[in-house]
Amino acid sequence: MPNPSNCAHCQAPLARPGARFCPSCGREQPNRIQSGGAAPPTVGLGPTLQVQEEGQMQIVALGPTPLKLGRAADNDLVLSSRFVSGHHARLEPAGRGHRIVDVGSTNGMLFAGQRISSHELADGDAIRIGDPATGSFVTLTYRNPVVARTPQAGQVSHRYELDPNDPQITIGRVSCDITLDNPQVSRFHAQIDRTPGGLLLRDAGSSNGTFVNGQRLSGAHPLKPGDVIQIGAFKFVYSPGVLAEYDQRGAMRIDAHAIARTVRKGSQSLTILQEVSLSIAPREFVALVGGSGTGKSTLMKALCGYVPANAGRVLVNGDDFYRNFASYRDLLGYVPQDDILHRTLPVERALHYAARLRLPADTAASELGDRVNRVLDDVEMGAHRTKLIESLSGGQRKRVSIGAELLADPSLFFLDEPTSGLDPGLEKKMMYTLRQLADSGRTVVLVTHATANITVCDHVVFMAAGRMVYFGPPTEALGFFNVTSGDFADIYTRLEGPAEAHNPLVQQELQAEYTAWQHEHPQAKGPPTLAELWERKYRASPQYRRYVAERLAETPPGPVVRGSDPTTSARKDSSLRQFFLLTRRYLDLTLQDRRNLMILLLQAPLIALLLLMVAHSDALSGAQAVDLIQRGEAKKVLFMLATVSVWFGIINAAREIVKEEPIYQRERLVNLRIVPYIASKVAVLSLLIIVQTLLLLGVVALGLAFPSEEALLITPLVETFITLLLTSLTGMALGLVISAYSASGDRAISIVPLALIPQILFAGLIFNIEGWATPLSWLTISRWAMDALGTSFDLNSLCNLPNTNDSGGVPSGCTPLFLNTEVAFTYTAGHLLSRWIALVAFSAACLGLTGWALKRRDRVL
């Protein structure tokens, strides 16, 4: 940025700062106003150009003559950044305003995220000259109220005359009477039928729904004048014979009015967000910054509806966001701190699964491919499409997560700590990418604790103790907090702690606020916080009036939905389609993780071999060795088979939900259904369990003799397979419960032993089950498995006393009268079936608990 004390052309010293002519080259200096921080007001200056470069701001007054800009000294406006060409662009008068023209630069100019060669400027237009390699750019903002642009959301983008002779008007993405080219719109989305009683609007089975006055259509709706129809990012207002279309893409505005959030902590209520009001205009890039625990993530989640505020209102283009959340759900992009794609998949394949889940079911494969390619280009990850996500750097993984959110072309974009863990260079490039996303038509809100690059944002929010202590341009924040170091991080130190009367900060800068607080709280036992005093100071500041109060007082552009229903159902999508898609993805994930899959599969034969080392080959048919108890030896083998089967089921499933918690939560916010999600887990894990059971029983059968006679229903071997399979499936269902209720994968694994120990204690082998232990045993899987296995092998026919000879028959002294019949092993088909039914019922109960646990996590209004 040129020094105002030097010539803008030859850089020679001027006679005085701001001199009109250079004493060396004699050339006239451009009329400019220099500012190191805040942008000075431009009222009364006529057309101006605000130039922001390397954190510095200057304002250049534009006259009737063209103005050349570039890095070379002979330009009227000299820029110092190396990525600016020597002669980069020219501003020239055009009617009542100006036009900017690229004069053959290398890096070009960007407007609305697209490279331009020339552009007719309107008030507020921002032209950027950027360097993608370093994440740096120069911003040129045009100010001229004479050529103000009408807010897009308030403009009728198209007016459709409804032909009175046309019996039906179709609305959809392609080949319809009214075509809405947007990935959130179904191919054939809705239709208007002309009947003798008037026009009827029907949804055509679309994925994302058709909304009228905030209500999702479930049947035919008679159109009335003034009805507001919303399809994706498009609104239509009906008047007799006419549909007026309002395109809200790139025109989403957020207004928060005194939003607050209170949570319960024990028996007390704790307010973690204190009546925050702000206004974010379309295409603005806003950073929420502050120290840990200051409420910035709480504020962002309240603004995006992920965790709604329980006081105040959030409006999107004038509509109550919370009450109309269903109609705005698909316009929302949200990237949490954790990755929202499975790391073991290649980038392109992971995005394909995300696209199939998020885009309408009728989206063709070619459209999906085009959409994936587009977002990969948008986040500059096209060269990495075949790489596993886990092999990417932290910044690259975050870009892929952003790409997943861009698939549905959202207009509102929220990101929680996207630069966390990135080195300074990658952080700067990430902010450059987010700046481009905002310029290309998205309202972007970012949570970050890093302040090195927040000058690329339009506005910044400083949070402290749940209070908003500043909202406005970053260039004005340093002046507001009286920080002279130029480092935004120094603001943090002025916001934390109690505001004691002797605190120099209170005495020098917050004395008026401290006095007002004392007057309002004469009985207070302690001092206020610094955050509370800064909040008071901000609310009395010009920045609050300009960037909050005046903006919130504006009438929202475009049609506003007055009636709405917060209970309106979410997006419609086939449960069967979701099941097959999720199952295919989960199977893909399982096969991709070959190491873990091999470990799970090898467990069965290894355990079977260990069992064969210690078990007698005739243990299941009545061990013949002297001093052995025939029934006891069979019980030991069956106990091990039952316990191992429970183990397989639990360990297979214990981490399968909790390990993808961020992915589940994000997909659930879009359209993921709980039943298909759980069913997909059950389907794939069942395949794994079938293989494990076959391997376990197959190896055991090679070394142990199974009775050859017919059993109750089939053969003992087949009945044993069915019992062990049901046992493992029930264990799997219990493992899913553990996973659904655990806060982390490590916590889930630590709970597994607590689930397995009761299986050992109450199986009936080590201890006799009597008294209160009996009903408790009904709650264990091994109890029912042992009953079923003992019934199939007719354990009651085996002697329960030590063998005294090797004859193979019933030993002397053990007559049928003393076989000690156990009710658990009653040898009837009904008894066996009842144990199988008990295992199935146990599984169903566990799956129900899993679904209930997942449902409890849902967003609650």
C-alpha positions, 0 to 999 in steps of 0.5 A: 500500500503506498505511503501517503507521504510519497508520490503514487507514481514515482514514490518520491517524498511529497512536500507534505502528506496529502500534497496534490502534486509531486515536486519530483515528477510533477504529476497530480496525486489521486484524491485519496484518504488513508486509514490504517484501520477503520474505514472512514465514512464516505458520505459527501465524497461522491463515488469512491473506491475503498482499497484494502491491502495487507490489512490497510485501508485507503479510500480513493475519490473517483472523478470524471477521468479514468483511473489506472491501477497496478504495481507499476509506478506510472499508475494513478493508484499504485498497489504493492502486492506482488501478485498485482500486475504492473498494469492491472485494471482501469476504472472508467466513468460509465453513465452515472457510475463506473466500469472496471476493465482488466487490461491484460493482467496475469491473475485477473479480477474476481467478482462474485467468485468468478473471473471477469474482464469488465464489470459495471459497478454498483454500490457495494460491489467488491472486486478482488485481485487474488493469489490462490497460491498464498491466499492473499488478495486485494479488495476494491469496494465501490461506493456510489449511492447513485447506482445502488443495487436493489437487493436480489431477494426483493427482486422479481426474477421472473413473472410467469403468466398462467395460461387460462387454457393450460390445464396443468403447469409443471415445476421442476429441475428439467423439462418443465413449464417452470424450470428451476435449475438447482440441485435441491429441486427434483426433476418433476417437483410440483404441478398446478392443476386448473379445475372448475374451482380454481388452481390446485397446487400439488407436490409431485413426490419431490424429495425436498418438498413444496411449502406454502405459507410455511406448511409442507404440502401433503395434498392438493392446495387451492391457491389464493392471492398472496400465497407464498410458495417455496421450492428450494431457494426459490419463492413464488408469490401467487396473484390471479393469473400470475406467479412472481418468482424470487430467486434467493440463491446468493441472497440469504440474510440472517437477522438475530433478535436478542437470542439467548440460550439457557441450559440446566447444570444440576439444579441450576440454570446457566445462561451461556448466550446473553441476548445477542442481536446482529444482522448478516447481509447476503454474501457476507463473510463473518467470523465469530472469534473469542477464547475457549468457552466464550459462546462463539460455537453456541452462537453459531449453532443458534444461528444455523438452527443446529442447537436453537436458542431458547429465547429471541428470534432468528430470521432468514430473509424475514422468515422465522428460521426456527418455525420454518426450519424444514423449508430452509433445511436444504439451503443450509451447509454446516461443517463441524470441527470433526470430519463429516466424511468417512476417512477410509474411503477415496475422496470421489467415492465418499462425495458420491455417497454424500451426493446420493444421500443429499440430492433428490432421488431422481438425480441422474448418475451423470448429474451426480458426477458433474456435481461432484466434479464441480465441488472438487474444483471449487475446493481445489481438490480435483487432483486428489480425487482418488486418494483415501481421505485418511491420507490427506492433510488436515487442511485437505480433509477440511476442504473435502468436508466443505465440498460435501456441503457444497453438493446441494449448493447451500446459500447459508454456510456455517463452519466450526473451527475449519482452520483448527490445527492448520499451519499459518500458510494453510490457514490463510489459504483456507480463509481465501477459499471461504472468502471466494465461497462468500463472494460466489453467493453464500452467506458464510459464518465461521467460528475460529479462535485464530485472528491472523487472517480475519481481515478477509472477513466483512465483519467479525464478532468478538464473544466473551462470557457468552456476550457479544462485545463487538460486531462490525468490520475487522478494521474498526475492531482495533480502534474500538478496543483501543489496541495499538499493537495491530494484533487482534489477539491482544483484544482477548486480554482486554475481555476476560476477568472481573471488572474491579474498580481499581483495574486500569482498564476500567479506570481508563476506558470503561469508567462510564460503563462501570458507573452505570452498572453500579447505579443499576446494581446497588446491591451487587455482592461482586463486581461485573465482568469486563465482558459485561462492561464492553458489551455496554460500551459496544451497545452505545457505540456508532458501530452498534447503531450502524451495523446492528440497530440500523440493519435490523430496522430495515424491512426484509426484502422479498416475500415473507412467510407469516404463518408457519409450523415448527412441527412440519415434517422433514424432507421426504426420502424413501426409507428403502432407498436410504437403506440400500444406499447406506448398506452399500456404503457401510459394506464399502467401508468394511471392505476398505478397512481390510486390516480390521476385517481380517482381525475380526474374521480370524478371531473365530478360527483361532478361538475354535482352535484354542477350544479344541486344545482343551476340550475332549473330542467326545465332550458333546456326546458324553465324555467317556474318560474316567472321573469326568462328568458327561454333562459338565464337559458338554456344558463347558464346550457349549458355554464357550461357544455361547460366550464367544458368540456374544463376544463377536456380536458386541465387539463387532458393533460397540464402536460402529455408531459412536465412531461416526457421530459427527457424520451421523449428526450432519446427515441426520440434520439433512434427511437421514432416517434412523430406521434405515441407518440402524438397518444398514448396520444390522445388514452388514454386521449380520453378514460378518457374523454369519461368516464368523459363526460358520468359521467358528462352528466349522473348525469346532466340528472338525475336532469334536464329534456331534451327535449323528441322530436327528434332533428336535427340529433339524440336526444338532449341528444346524440347530447349533448354528442357528442358536449361535447365529441368533446369539451373535446377532443379539450381542450385536444389537447390545453392542449397538446400544452401547455404541449409541449411548457412548460419548466416544469409541474409547468409552464404548470399548470400556463398557464392553467388559461390563456387558460381558461379565454378566454373560459369564455369571448368569449363564448357569455354568459357574454358579447355580441360578437361584433366587433373585439371580433367576430374573436377572439371568433373563436379561442376559443373552448367554442364559437363553443361548445356553438353554437352547444349546443344552436343549439341542444336545439333550443334556438331560440325557447325560449323566451328571455324576463322575464316570467310574468306568470306560464302558461308554454307558451310564456309569454304575450308580447313575440310574435314570432316576438320578440323571438330575433333570434340569428344566432349562434343558427340557427336550422339546421343540417348543422349549427350543423355539421359545429360547430362539424367540427370546433371543429375537425379542432381546435383539428387537428390544436392543435395536429399539433402545438404539433407535430411541438413543439416536432420536434423543439426539435430534434437534429440538425446537 
